[in-house]
Amino acid sequence: MKSKQEFRNIIRENLPIIVKEMNHSLGGNVNEMKSVLKRIGRDAQLPHWYDKLRKSSTLPNLDGKTVGSVIEMLFVGVLETKLFANEGLQIRINPARGVDLPDFDLGIKSPSKNYCTSEPFFSAYERLYGGDHDVLVLLTDYQTAKKKKPLRLKLIGSAYLKASELADKRLCEIARTYRSRLINEDEVWAQKFFKFLAYVNQSDWLAVQLLKCVECFESPASIDGILDKAAKDFESRNKERLENGEVPMSEDDLAELQKLSATKPLTLGIIDAFDRWVTRTFQEAGRLPNGNEWERLRNGPLDGKIGISPALQWRYNFGALFREKSLSAAIDLAEVTPDDCEP
């Protein structure tokens, strides 16, 4: 029997074939996988959408969560009847265990053209070191298709991510740039730096401005220009807020930022400002990395490829995988609302 890693490698290498076969299935070609779908269906019954899909190549009016379930089941059907037909596998779907396909240690994500999904998380530091298992991303046209009845669904893109790549692309780039220098200077500084990157909310004005200050680690002279631009931005935004009858941003935010102009050494001043922001925003919940997390941050690849923003759950943005310019490439990215995300 092949190892889980060997099975994952085969899936990765044959991804175009898998997508082609899944689209055949979404087109109604599901007879061959009937027994598979029945075995993995609830109470060992065929899923409620099976007959409609087989007869008319359409699906009932489904929500995003159910679409994800359809994609998972058809994926298993294709693997068992096509890719691994000679292996005698009976693949399980068991997301309750923390991974969708425990037989392969492989997760399945099925965003639509909004490119995002909402995901539970256990540690803020996952945003930097990634997940615990590889993930297959299968992009659907659900957002467009659901506007037309009956629902005809298809896959329009795919990507395979290693576990560490399920992390924030831009924040990982920043972390890689300064990791070695900060660890060599002071490991506590480095831990506070990573804490800020893990918890930073890029819709918070002060957090965004502080994030821009990381370039001062290499070029201290750039601080005056950064602070000058921040002051002008602060004034402009508050003017706009007042004109719209909105509450202006607190002068304390600008004052906190301006403290940096007289701080020496500047690197420590920025690190302390990072730490104060996390403490003010999250209180006791904003903690330093534990031993296991620090090991992964210190020695891991930090090779994230998606956008991740925090809320009650993570909001994964897979745009970087499927379009040239991703929201995750901008430091001051606008947060996607939960309603825009597939469950």
N, C-alpha and C positions, 0 to 999 in steps of 0.2 A: 504493500500500500504506500502510495506517495505521502510525503509529509505535507503539512498545511502550507508551508512555504512553497513547495513545488506546485501544489494546486493553484496558489495565488499567482505564481509566475505564469502558469499556463493561461489563466484568466486574463492577465495583463497583456500577454503576447497576442491573444486572440480576441481582444476587445472589439475590433471592427466587425468580426464575424458574429460575435454575440449580439451586438447592436442590430445587425442586419436580421438575424433570426428573431430577435425580440420584436422588431417592427413587423415581421411576417406574422408573428403571434398576435400583435395588436391589430393586424389586418384580418384576423379571424381564423388563422391557421393554428388551432389549439387542440385538434382531435388527438394528435400524437402524444400530447402531454396530459391528457384527461386524467389518467390514473395518478400522475404526480400531483396535479392540482387537487384532486380529491384527498390524497393522503395528507397533504400539508394544509388543507382547508380546515376551518373551524368544525369541530366534532366529526372530522374525517368525512366532510361533505363537500361537494363541488361548490366553489364560491358562487354567490348569488348573481354575479355578472357573467358567468361562463356562457350560458345559453345565448344571451344577447350578443356577446362578442363573437361566438361561433357562427351564429345565423346571419348577423347583419354587419359584422366588423365594427360595431359601435359598443359603447359602454353606457350604463345608466348615468344619471346626473350625480357625479361623485364629488365629494370634497377633497381637499388636498391630501389629507391623511389617508383616505381610502385609496387614492391614486397611488400613493407610495406603497401601500400593501399590494396593489395589483402589479406594480413594477417588480417588487420583490418576488412574488409568486411566479410570474412569467420568467424572471431571471433564473430561478431554480429549475423551472420546467425546461428551459433551453439548455442549461448545464447538464441535466440528467439525460435528456433525450438526444442531444447533439454533441456538445463538447466532450462530455464524459460518458458517452453512451456505453462504452465497453468497460467501465470501472465498477459497475454495479453499486453505485452510490445511492443512498437515501438521505438527501441533504435536508437538514433541519433549518427552520426559520424560528428564531427565538430571541427577539429583541429584549425580552425581560432579563436576559443574562448580561446585557450591556453590549452585546455585539449581535448584529442581525443574523449572520451566518456563522455560528460557533464552530462548525466543522472546518471552516477555513480561517477563522479569526478575521473575518472581513465584514465591514459595515457597508450599507447601501444608502446613498443619499439620492433623492430624486427631485431636485429643484426644477422650477420652470424658468421662463425667460426673465423673471425678476431676480434670478440667480441666487436666491437665499432660502435658508431653512432655519427654523428655531430649534435649538438643541439644549438639553439639560447639561449642566457642568458641575464638577465637583471641586475644582481648584482653579483660581484665576490664572495660575501659571500655565495651564493648558494653552492659553492664548499664545504662548511663546514656544513651549516644547512640544506641543501637539497632543495627539491622542495615544491610546494604548494599542490600537490596531489599524491596519490599512483600511482605506475607504475607496469604494467605487462610486463615482458620481455619474449618474445617468440623467441627462438634461432632457426634460419633456417640453412639449408645446402646450401644456395644460392651460396656461393663462390665456392663450389665444383660442384654443380649441373649445374651452368651456363656454365661450360666447356664442357658439353655434350649436344648434341641436339637430340631430343627436350628437353625442360626444364621440369624436374620432381622435384618438390619442396616438402620438408617435414620439419616438426618441429623436432628438435633433443634435445631440452631442454627448460626448462621454470623456471621462478622465479618470485615471487611476492615481491615487495619492498614497504615498507611504505614510505611516502613522505620524511621523514628525512633520510632514508637509501639511497636516491639518492644523495649521497655526497661521497667525496673522503675518502676511507677507511684509508689509511696511515696517511693523514693529520688530520683526525678526531681523530685517536689514539694519535697523538702528542698533539692535542688541549686538549683532555680529561685529559691527564697525567698532564699537567701544568696549566690548567685553574684555579682551586681553589687557588693554591699558588699565582699566579700572580695577581688575583683579590684581594686577601687579602693584598698583598704587595702594589699594586698601580694599580687602575683601568685603568689609562691611559696606563701604561705599558702593561696591558692585551689587551687593544684595539689595540695597535701597534703590539703586538704579533699576534693577529688574522688577522690584516691587511696583515702582511707578509705571513701568511699561505694561505690567500685567493688569493693573487696575485703572489705567488712564481712560477717561471718558472723553472722546474726541469731539463731543458737542459742548463741552465745558470750555469757556473762553480762556480762563487762566491755564487750564491743563494744556490746551493747544499751544499757547505762547511758551509755556515751560518746555514743552516737547521740542520746540524750535531751538531752544537754548543748548541742545545737546551738541551742536556744531562747535560751541565754545570750548568743549573739551580739547579739541585740536587747534582751535583758532580763537583764543581769548579776546583778541581785539575786535571780533565781530559782535561782541555783546552790545556795544553802544548802538549799532545799527538795528539790531533786533529789538532793543528796548524802544528806540525811536519809532520804528514801524508799529510796534505794539501800542504805544501811546496814541498814535494817530488813528489806529484801528479802533481803539477803545472809545475815543471821542466820536468817531464817525458812527459807530454802532449805537452809542447812547443817544446821539442826536436823532437817529432814525427811530429808536424806541420811543423817545419822548414825542416825536411827531405822530407816532401811531398810537399814542396813549398807553404805552406799555411801561412796566417798571424798569428803570435803568439798571445796568449792571452795577455792582457794588464798587465804590472807590477803593475798598480794601483789596480787591483783586489787583488793581493797577499798582497800589502801594506795595503789595507783596512782590510783584515783579520788579519794581524799581529798586528794591533793596539790593538786587544783585549788582547794581552799578558800583557799589562801594564794598562789595564782599571780596575778601582775600583769604585763602586762595579761592579763585572763582569756581573751580570744579566742586569743591566742598560746598560752596554756597548754593550751587544749582542742585546738588544732591540733597541738601537739607531742605530746599524749597520743594523738591519732589516729595520728600518724606512728609512735610507739613501738609501738602495738598492731599495725600492719601489719608493721613490721620484725620484731617478736617472733614473729608468727604465720607470716609467709611468707618471712622472710630476704630473699635477693637477688631472689626472684621478685616481691616487692611493690615495683614500680617506679613512678616518676612517669610521667605521660602523655608520649608522644613528641609531636613537632610536629604531626602530622596529627590525633592524638587530642585534643590540647589545642585545636586550632582548632575541632573539632566540639563539644567540651565548652563552650568559651568562647562560641561563636556559635550553637550548635544550639538547636532548640526545647525539648529536654529534656521531651518530652511523652509519656513512656512510659505504657502502658495495661495492663500485665500485671504479674505478680509473677515475679521471677527470683532464685533462690538458687543459690549456687555449690557444686559438688562436683567430681568428675572431669569432669563435663559440666555445662552449665547445666541447671537444672530450670525450665522455663517453666510458670507457672501462669496459665491463661487465665480463672480464676474471675471476675475483675473484669468481664469482657466478658459473662458469662452469668448472673450473680446479683447481687443488690443489695449484699450484704456480702461482700467478697473477703478471703481471708487476707492478700493483699498490702497491705491497708489498715492493718494493724497493724505497729507498729515491732518488736514482739517476736514476730513470726509463727513458728509451729512449722514446721520444715523437713519437706517431704514426702520420704518415702523413695524411693529409686530404683525399688523394686518397684511403687510406686503410679503410676509414669509410663509412658506409652506410649513405645515406642522411636521 
